[in-house]
């Protein structure tokens, strides 16, 4: 396995994995499949400031993790939201952990000091990966949003990338 920075040409593979997560309904509030063009545009807009990494196995992308701005306010410029998705055929083998670990390194290199996310409580695999990488569970947002007409809670996680400040 190799982990590298994502390129716009990776958008079709990233989209296929993301659409698996959308369909499974335990990783995102998104409900409509995404188009590769959407992800390609995101990769170009976010550029190096908000990194995205992919994990390859035998030349095939099997996972990705990416960041997005937490808030447009300048005081939050060093905080990013993150997501990590693993192709269903490669789950349970440590791929999510290594992909997210690489993303954290890339974030620290561009000056991001904290990453945050909201994870469905049912998504035990993602919560376990975060725990193993030293994330803190801050709390839970109750009834954060509806998914398919049902209110869903989310666990709030954060990780400081530079604990010296």
N, C-alpha and C positions, 0 to 999 in steps of 0.2 A: 504494500500500500504506500502511496505517496500523497502528501497533502501539499497543495500549492494555491497561490492566489488565483481566483476565478478570472476568466476572460469573457468578454461579451459573446464569443463564439460558444461558450459553455451553456448559454441560456436554454437551448432545447433540453439538455440533460437535467439541468437544475429544475426546469419547469416540470418535467415528467416526475421527478421525485416529489416536488412540492405538491403537485396535483394528487399524488397518492395520499399525502397528509390531509389535504382538503377533503378528499373522499372518505377518509377514515373517521373524521369528526372528533379526534381527541388531541389535535395539535394546533388548531387555528379556528378563529371565528369566520374565516373566509368560507364561502359556500359554493362559489362558481369556479370552475377550473380556469387557470390562468393560461395566457398565450405566451409563447416563447418571446415574442416581440416586447411584451410588458417587462419580462425579466431582463432582457437585453438592455432596454432603456434604463431600468433601475441600476444595473451594473455600471452603465456609462455615467449616469447622473451622480451616483455615490462615489465612484472612482476609488482612489486610494484613501480618501478621508474616512469612509465608512466601509471597511474591508468585507470581502466575501471570499471564503476559501472553499475549495472542493477537494474531496478525497477520491483518488483513482485506484483501481485495482485492475491490472492487466489492460491499461489504457481506457477503461470504462469508468465514468464518474458514478460513484456509489453513494455519495453523501455530499452535503454542502452545509455551510453555516455562514450567516451573513448578519450584518449590522445595518441599522438605520438610525437617523437622528432621534433622540429622545424628545427634544423640544426645539422649536426655532429660536427660543430666547438665548442670547449670547452667554448668559451665566451657566447654561447647561451644555455648552459646546463640547465638553469632554466626557459626556455621558452618551452611551449608545444603547439602543435596544438590540437584542440578538434573537436569532432563530437558528435552530439546527434540525436538519431532516436527513434521514437515512433511508435509502431504498429498502423496501420491505424484505427483499431477499438477502440483505446483509445485516439485519438487525441482530442484536444479542452477541456481537463479536467484538465489541469495544470500538467500533467505527465512530459512533457518535461522540464518545469521549475524546478520541484522538483528533477528530475534526474540530470540536469545540475548543480543545486545548490550543490547537494551531491558530484558531480565530483569536483567542485571548492574547496570544503573543503578537499577532498582527495589530491588534488594537493598541496594545501598549506601545508598539513602535511608532504609531501615528499620533500618540499623545492622548488617547482616550484613557481616562482614569477610572471609569466605572462602567460596567455593563449591567443591564437589568432585563428582566423578562417577566412574563405572566404565563403560567403553565397550568393547564387543567389538572386538578387533583388526581384524576383517573390516569393521567399520563405518568405512571410510576417510573417508566424507563428514563424519561427526561429529568424527572426530579432526582433520580438516583445518580445520573450523570453529573448533574449540578452539585449534588452533595459531595461526590467524589472529587470534584475539581475545586472544592472550597467555597462554594456559593453559600450565602446566608439566606435562609427563608425569612423574609421580613414580616410576612403576614398573609392574609387572604383578603381579596376583594370578593365580597358576597354579591351574588346577582350582578356580575360585572357586565354581561351582555347576553342577549338571546342567541341561541344557535338552533336553527330549525324549530323556532317557537318556544324553546325551553330555556329558562334562565340557567346560566352556568357560572360557577365560581371559578376563580383563578388564584393560584399561589404566586405571590410576588417573590422573586429571587433577585439578589444583587451580588456582585463581586467587585471589590476594589482591586484594581490592577497594580496600584502602588500604595501599599499600606504604610509607607514611611511619612506621608504628609499629614 
